[in-house]
Amino acid sequence: MNSNPSSDNETSFGFRAVPQNERQSLVNNVFARVADSYDVMNDLMSGGMHRLWKNDLINWLAPSKTAPQALLDVAGGTGDIARRFLDVAGPRSSATICDISAEMLAAGRKKLADRYGERLRFVQGNAESLAFPDRTFDAYTIAFGIRNVTDIEAALAEAFRVLKRGGRFVCLEFSQVQTPIVDRIYDAYSFRVIPRLGELVAKDGDAYRYLVESIRRFPDQDRFAAMIRAAGFERVQYRNLSGGIAALHSGWRI
């Protein structure tokens, strides 16, 4: 059963209400525990669909093959989005992976550090207070990460701040299923199967129970689009993927 925060000093951690100043450390602990098995679990949980959804993100972002572009990929520790971007973008483009989790960054470095040289860098940082100057990046991406941020409005404001004029924000996140019957099947799978997979593969069912619960607490497609507009972005759109299991959101800093 969902529990709602009971005061202004509380927020949600899955279905639990917790003090706001404790939530980030709880989230960090989850990702520290699952970092080594994160990619394997993504394949198992989504049946490999997360790979197609990430391809859809890059296709919609449409990196230039000629003009140099600088990407900031937030909460992108294991490098799936940055890798796809650099493989498609021109040779003068670069990507910065920013993640609050040292363990997730370590997993990304292990996979990619020697693959792209100076075109790719890893920075530990908080999405709510990015350590980059104003108007630094041409694109900002975040995949399956923004629902783990304590203050989503602050993260969106930071995304707007660090983008150049004409820069683009693209977010991939689990969302609200729009297809009848599929929503009930998805709920049953999420709450009965995914924590069990987490227990068997990552030896941590509780971490994956939180991740499932956090999806249900995240704003639906229209509410999140409204939050993106409120942060100052224009031409805000979203696309449902797999019937709304996930959604891509896009906005521009004009």
N, C-alpha and C positions, 0 to 999 in steps of 0.2 A: 504494500500500500504506500502511495506517495505521501511523504511528509513535506509540508511547506514551511519555509523559514518563518519563524514566529516574531521576529523583530528586525529592525533596520540593520542590526549588527550581525545577522545571520544570513547564510546563503545555502544553496543546496550542494550536496556532494552525493551524486546519485539521488536516491530517494531519502537521504538523511539531511536534516538541517544541522549545519555546523557553523561555528563562528567564522566570519569572513576572513579574519587574519590567520585562520588555520587551514583554509581550504587549499591554498596553493601547495603547502607542504604535503598535504594528503595526496594531491594529484601527482606531485613530483615523486612521491614514494611508489605510486602505482607504476609509473613509467620506468623507474629505476628497477623495479622487480621484473618487468616484462620485456625490457629492451632487447635482450639476446634472442628472444623468440618472437619478437614483434612481427617481422615480415612473414614468418611461417604461419603465425596465427591469422594474419590478414588473409592469406590465401585460403586457409581452412574455413574461417568464418564466412567469407564472401563467396566461396567456391571459385576464387580467382577473379571475381567481378571487379574488385578494387583496381586491378590493373587496367581494365577497359575504362573504368570511370576516370582514372588518372590520365589515360590517353585522351579522353574526351576533354578534360581540363586543358591540356596542352593544345589540342586542336582548336578549342575556342579561343584560347589566348593568342594563338597564331604568331609565334615568335618570328621576327624578321630574319631572313637568311643573309641579308646584306648589311643593314644598319646595325651598329653595335647597341646592345641593350643590356641593362643591368637588372637582374631579377633578385628580389628578396623573397625567399621561401621560409615562412615562419612556421614553427612547430614541425619542421621538416627533417628531423634528426637523421632518419635512415636514408634520406637522399632520393626518394623515388621521384619527386617532382623536379628537383634540380637536375637529376640525371637526364630525365626526358627533355627538359628544356635545353640543356647544353647539347644534346644529341641532334636537336632540330635547328637550333639557332645558329647564326653565323659564327665564324671562328673568333671574332672580336667581342662576342657577348660573354657575360660573366654571371655567376650565380653566387649568392650568399645564403647559406643555410643558418637560420637563427633558431635556437631551441633552448628552452629553460633547463632541459634535462641533460646533464653531463653524460649520462649513460646512453641516451639516445644518440647524442653527437658522436660518442665513441663508436657506436655501431655503424654510423654513417661514414666516419673516417676509415674504419676497417674495410668498408666496401669500396670507397670511392676516392680516397685521398690521393692516390697515385695515378688516377685515371685522367684527370683534367688539368693537373698542374695549377698554375696561378689563376685559371678561369674559375676555380671553385674555392670558396673559403667557408670555414665553420666558425660560428660565433655563438657563445652562450649568452642568452639574454631573455628578457621577459617581454612578451607581446604587448603588455600594458605600458611599458616605458622603454622603448627601443633606444639603443645607444648609437643612433645614426643621425646625421644632420638632416634638416628639412630638405625636401625635394632632391633626394639622392637617387631613387630607383625609378626605372621605367615600368616595372611590374611588381606587384605584391601578390603572392599566392599563399594559401594556407589550406591544407588538406587534412580533414579529420582532426583538427586541432582547436578550432575556435570554441567548441563547446566545453573544452577543458580550461578555458580562461575564466578567472573569477569575475572580472569586469569587462564584459564584451564591448560595451560602449567605449571604454578607454582603449581597447585594442583596435577598434575601428577608427577611432580618432587618430591613433598613432599610424595606422595604415595610410590614412589620408595625408598626414603630415609628411611622411617620408617619401611619398610619391611625387614625381615631377608633374608639372601641368601636362595633361595629355596622358598621364600614367593610368594604369589599369589595375584594379583589384579583382581577383578571382578566387573564390572560396568553394571548396568541395567539402560537403558535410552530410552526414546522415540526416534524414529529414522525416517528414510525415508521409506514410504510404497513402496513395490516392486511390488505389484499386480495391474495391470491396472483395472480401474473402482472402485476398492476398495479405491484407493487413492482419487478419487473425492468424494465418499461417506464420507470418513473419514474427508476430508476438510470441507465439508458442516456440518457434525455433530460437528466438533471441533469449528468452528466459529459461528455457529448459536445456538447450543444446550448447549454446556458447559458453556459459560458465563451466559446463562439464568438459568441453574442449580445453578451456583454460586450465582446468585442473589436471587434465591428462598430459597436455603438451607443455604448458608453461609452469606447471606445478603451482598454479595460483588462480583458483576459481573466483576468489573474492575480487581480484583486480578486474576480471572480465565481467563480473556481475555489476561492478561500478560502471564500466564502459557502456554496458547495455542500458543501465538506468539513466546515465547521462544523456543518451540519445533521446529518451522519452521526455527529459526535462528541457531539451533545447527548443527554441522557438520554431514554429512551423514556417513554411516557405514565405508566406506573405508577411508575417511578423518580422522575420529576419530581413527581408527586403526593405521593410520600412526602417529598420535600424540602420541599414547601410545608407539609405537616403538621408536619414537624420544626421549622419556623420559628415555629410557634405558631398557625397558622391552623386553623380548624375548618370542618366541613361542606365538606370539600375534594371537588371533583368535576372530571371532565373530559369533554369531548365531542369525538369525532373528527369532522373535516371532510374531505370528499372522500376517504373511505376511510383516513384517518390521514395524508394528506400534510401536513395541519396539524391542530392540536388546540387547543381552548380549555380553559384550566384556571381554576378558580374556588376561592376560599377566603375565609372571613370572620374578622375580628377580633371575637371575642365578648367 
